[in-house]
């Protein structure tokens, strides 16, 4: 079975940076479109960013554009989310997700486009 494990979360002050990692096992990583989602208390799990199988195409939610960077290293079976200039409203549990079925013709912002999910890592940004 495919497993995704996130790491790198923590507590930072506003304006700080974190780099999240998600490592996959049990499948062929390069076949997956990979995405990052986040869920804050009382809110639904929302799209943050996604990256194509080759790593050449990326999309971001508006609030992440210019501050976050998604990347992947297929040789390491890992996808990353570099988060700079963090804001308190970025606080959430961050989840990585993989899709075998996604054709890459859209943004990929819907949860039902993804097949595999990690357990999440907490990001807390203080004022």
N, C-alpha and C positions, 0 to 999 in steps of 0.2 A: 504494500500500500504506500501511496505517496504521503510523505510527512513534511510539513513546513514548520520551522522553529525560528521565532524571532528573538533578537537580543539587542541590547544597546540602549534601552530606555532608561529613564532616570529623572531626577529633579534638577532643573536648571533655572537660573534667573532670566527674566525677560531680556532679550537681546543676545542670549547665548546660543550655542549650537549643540546638536547631537547628531550622531550617525547611527541609524538603525540598520541591522543586518537580518537577513532571512535566508537560512540554508535549507535546501531541499534534499531529500533522500527518497529512495524507493521508486524513482521514475527517471525519465529522460528530461532533464531540466531545460535543455535548449528547445524543446517542443512546446513549452509553456509561455504564453503571454503572462507577464507578472504584474501585479498591482498592489498598491497600498491603500488601505481604508483605515478610518478611525471612528471611534465611538465614544462620545462624551456622556456623562451621566444624564439620563432623561432624554437622550437623543438617539436617533437611529444610526446605524453604521453607514458612513458616508465615504464616497470616493475621494482620494487624495491625489494619486498619480498612477500611471501605468506605463509599461515599457514593452516594446515589441520583442519578438523572439530573438532577433539579431542584436537588439539594443540600439538600433538606429532611429527609432521613432518613439517619442514620449509625449504624454499629455498630462496636464495638471488641472486641478480645480483652481478657480480664480484666486482663492485666498492663499494658495501655495505658490502660485506663479511668481518667479523671481526670487523666492526664498528657499524653496526646496528643490532638490535634484535627485531624480531616480536614476539608478545605473545598475548594471548587472555584469557578473563575471561568470560566464558559462563554464569555464574550466574549473571554477570553485563551487558551482551549483548554488550561487549566492546572488541575491538581489539586495541593493542598498537604498536607503533613503537618507540623504544628507539634508539636514534641517538647519538653516541659518536664520539669524534674527528672529528667534522664537518669541511668540506672544502668548499671554495667558490663555487666549482663546484657542490655542493649539493643544491645550491639555486634553488628553484622551488616551484610551487604549488603542494602540496602533496594530493593525493586522496585515500580514501579507497574504496574498491570494494568487493562485495559479489557474490558468485556463488552457485546456487542450483544445476546446471547440472554437474559441474565439478566432474569427477570420481576420481581424485587424482592420476592418473597414470603418470602424467607429471609434469613439473615445474609450469605451469600455468602462463606464462609470456605474453600471448596474451590478448588484451583488449576484444576480442569477446568471451572469455571464461567466462566473468563475466556478471551478470544480473543487479546488483544494484550498484549505484555510489553515493558517497557523493559530496558535493559542493566544497570541497577543502579547504586547509589551507596553507597560505604562509609561507615559510621558507626562510630566507635570512641570508647568512653567509658572514660576512665582513672579509677583509684581515687584 
